[in-house]
Every structure is written in C-alpha cells, then in structure tokens.
Amino acid sequence: MSFELGEEHQEVRQAARQFAEKELAPRATEIDLAGEFPWENVEKLKKYGYLGMNLPEEFGGGGMDKISHAIVVEEISRVCAATAVILAVHNVLFGETINRFAQGAVREEVLRQAASGERLGAFALTEPEAGSDAGAVATTAVREGDEYVISGRKTFITNAEVAHWYIVCATMDRSKGTRGISAFLVERNQPGVSFGKPEDKMGIRASRTGDVVLEGVRVHHSRRLGEEGEGFRIAMAALDQGRVGIAAQAVGIAQAALEASVSYARQRVQFGKPIAELQAIQWMIAEMATDIEAARLLTYRAAALAGMPGRHSAAIAMAKLFASSVAMRHTVKAVQIHGGYGYMREYKVERFMRDAKITEIYEGTSEVMKLIIAQSLLRGQ
Ligand SMILES: Cc1cc2nc3c(=O)[nH]c(=O)nc-3n(C[C@H](O)[C@H](O)[C@H](O)COP(=O)(O)OP(=O)(O)OC[C@H]3O[C@@H](n4cnc5c(N)ncnc54)[C@H](O)[C@@H]3O)c2cc1C
C-alpha cells in the first residue's frame, strides 16, 4: 500500500497542470461570465489526447487507468470546472458505457469517434419527473420490427446539442419498474430529435446543459445497449464510474480555492500585518488543507476500485459525498478569507464557490449518496 503517486501518475499530473494553466486558464473567467460553450477547449482536449484518454488503445484511445483520469479531471477542474465536466461526461458516462455495453460494429464505430474526440457524447437519464428517482423515467421505447420508436423528454443533460451521440434510457414497460428500462444510442441529427434552450446556470456556466426532446425517434436494434430491460443497470453502472470524476472535480475546485486563499492571506494587510498571521485565518487554511487531502485520498481509492471488477458503489459514493461537501464548505471559506474582494467577480473564488455547488447535486445528490452508503452497510455488503 502506497500513499504517494507513482512516477507515472506524477507525470500525468504535471502534464495536465501545465495544459490547464497554459491552454484553459486564460479564458476560464470570461467563458464562465458569458456562459459560452468553449469549443476551443474541446479542440485542445482533443489535440492533447484527453478526450478518450481512458478508452481502449485499439480504438484510438489513450488506454489510461482510472487514477490517471481522476488526476486529469482534478487538474482541469482546478482551473476550469466547466471544461472538466464536458470531458468527464464524454469520457466516462458516454465513452466507457459504449465500451462496456454497445454491440459489434456500432460499438467499434462509436468508440473510434469517442476515443479520437471527433464526436462528443452525452448521457440522458434525467427527466422532469425522474431525477433522484431515476427509475421513474417516462420516455417510452416501443419495438417495431428491427427498430425501436422512442418518445419523451430528457432534462438537464450535459453536452445537450453540442454532442453528436446520446445514450438515452427509456421504458418499454412501466409495469416492470426499473426492469422495464432499456438504453439506446441516438444521434443528434436523427429525425425527431430536438433540443431545449441552454440552461442559464449558477456555476459551471460554460458547460452546456439542456433538454433533449425525442419525438418518434427510430433506433435500429443494433443501437441498443445491452439487452432489453438492462437499461437501468447500465445507467447505475455508468453513474458509479462517473461519480469518481465528480469527486475529482470537487477536489480540483477545492484545491484552487485553497491556493487562492493562501496567496491572498499572505498579501492582504490589515491591522499592520498580513492576515496570514491571524490565527483565525490560519485555522481556516489548516482545515481546508486537511479536508482536501482526505478527499483526494478517498477519490484516488474510489478511482482504483472503479478500475477493478465488481461494483464498488458505496466506496465511490463516499468519495463523492465527502469531496463535494469539502468543495462546498471550503470554497465558502475561501470567499470569507478574501473578505469583500471575494464577493467580486474579479476574484476567482466566487466562481469556485458557484462551481462547487453542482458537485453536491449531479450524478446523484448528497442525500442519494448517503442512501447508497447506508443501504450497502445495512445489507452487509
Ligand atoms: C448542471 C447539471 C447537469 C446535469 N447533467 C446531467 C446529465 O448529463 N445527464 C443526466 O441524466 N442528468 C443530468 N443532471 C441531472 C441530475 O443528475 C439531477 O438533477 C439530480 O440527480 C437530482 O435530481 P432532481 O434535480 O430531479 O432533484 P430531486 O430528485 O427532485 O431532489 C430534490 C431534493 O430531494 C432530495 N431527495 C430526493 N429523493 C430523496 C430520497 N429518496 N431521500 C432523501 N432525499 C431525497 C434530493 O437529494 C434533493 O435535495 C444534471 C443536473 C444539473 C443541475
């Protein structure tokens, strides 16, 4: 058991940090304020091989392990959390799910496009009436010969409209509950696919979030993921993997808040000395640093487990629950350390605070993470 990153992972961090600071930092604030989808960042992620970095090499991916992926998401989030979620959803919720559950030639074609970053992917589970209760999806899929006809509305979908491919969960039989749900692959330009207007969000504003509307969309059976009725299981397996990325995103945001706080405390003078000399400030910084280190360790452990066979839902939920809470609490502290300046758009800590909140909500809220952890313990797993 080692608590230090090996040489290879340290190199991954160094490269990702350089990439984020050189390529993403200059416009991170601007795209946040404008709520502008950063196509130029997508191009850069593609050019540097981060899109598809975790997908198999035989399809053109980077073949990198889960800890490397978590490190990259963490480092990108430290600079631009919006860009990190574009990447994480494409690579994990979409790419890894295609790798595991798509079939034959469709799997190969779509994986190649995802691994090269040529075409972005999205994952569409949530609906207006099916959020935490994801098994309540009302989007329907009706089999007609070789095809399924899909109708319904997906809401709050990351990469909506900017993605080419969508994994869509739909029910074939509501009386069967979660066992009636199947998962399909839908293309942006198919007849019957349209999009709602992009959501105007509190944080991660440069990422795209919106509705995906499906009206009689015809999908060939070769574009079904897994078997009929396996859609919910596939979605839950995808979310287990995805949550490692959200934990890493939270660690990255919290780390950025800590660094900004240390730097500000050193230079801000009140009562004739830097505020860094005040114990009240030192205690906040010490608590931030300790919690972030703990969140990072839980996240890397979750990443290591996510790369092993079997389900590791509870350990991954613990990492997401803890890291997102650390990010939220400590970005608020970072604003406090900055005083009135922290409340101004000019200082990045207010962006970090807005960005942190989403990590407690998407890919399962903190309350849902607690349910997963408690159920696992109570079932004796
Ligand atoms: C920016 C953003 C991006 C997103 N991206 C995607 C995406 O790409 N794909 C996708 O499918 N979805 C996506 N989502 C949806 C997201 O996963 C859901 O918003 C989230 O799971 C919560 O669902 P809800 O919003 O319907 O809240 P609700 O489920 O209505 O929850 C409301 C409150 O009730 C609590 N609650 C609900 N049930 C329970 C319970 N059983 N026990 C205790 N408390 C409970 C919740 O924790 C929460 O506090 C995104 C959301 C946002 C905001």
The ligand as a Gaussian input file, in Angstrom:
#p B3LYP/6-31G(d) Opt

LIG

0 1
 C      -25.803000      21.177000     -14.315000
 C      -26.457000      19.836000     -14.332000
 C      -26.003000      18.866000     -15.218000
 C      -26.628000      17.609000     -15.261000
 N      -26.213000      16.675000     -16.188000
 C      -26.931000      15.526000     -16.345000
 C      -26.627000      14.613000     -17.404000
 O      -25.690000      14.802000     -18.179000
 N      -27.423000      13.518000     -17.556000
 C      -28.491000      13.245000     -16.734000
 O      -29.164000      12.246000     -16.936000
 N      -28.775000      14.089000     -15.705000
 C      -28.043000      15.221000     -15.504000
 N      -28.354000      16.099000     -14.476000
 C      -29.450000      15.781000     -13.577000
 C      -29.008000      15.486000     -12.151000
 O      -28.377000      14.247000     -12.079000
 C      -30.238000      15.610000     -11.245000
 O      -30.564000      16.995000     -11.185000
 C      -30.009000      15.050000      -9.856000
 O      -29.854000      13.658000      -9.885000
 C      -31.153000      15.398000      -8.883000
 O      -32.410000      15.201000      -9.457000
 P      -33.502000      16.382000      -9.380000
 O      -32.830000      17.614000      -9.885000
 O      -34.718000      15.951000     -10.077000
 O      -33.782000      16.586000      -7.853000
 P      -34.827000      15.739000      -6.962000
 O      -34.637000      14.296000      -7.176000
 O      -36.200000      16.301000      -7.170000
 O      -34.346000      16.108000      -5.496000
 C      -34.789000      17.248000      -4.770000
 C      -34.279000      17.110000      -3.344000
 O      -34.871000      15.971000      -2.715000
 C      -33.842000      15.100000      -2.247000
 N      -34.276000      13.706000      -2.361000
 C      -34.859000      13.106000      -3.435000
 N      -35.092000      11.822000      -3.195000
 C      -34.612000      11.569000      -1.949000
 C      -34.569000      10.421000      -1.113000
 N      -35.035000       9.237000      -1.520000
 N      -34.034000      10.540000       0.119000
 C      -33.551000      11.728000       0.545000
 N      -33.576000      12.859000      -0.196000
 C      -34.099000      12.782000      -1.412000
 C      -32.632000      15.398000      -3.113000
 O      -31.426000      14.980000      -2.512000
 C      -32.757000      16.895000      -3.277000
 O      -32.239000      17.527000      -2.151000
 C      -27.712000      17.337000     -14.386000
 C      -28.149000      18.317000     -13.484000
 C      -27.552000      19.557000     -13.461000
 C      -28.080000      20.599000     -12.497000

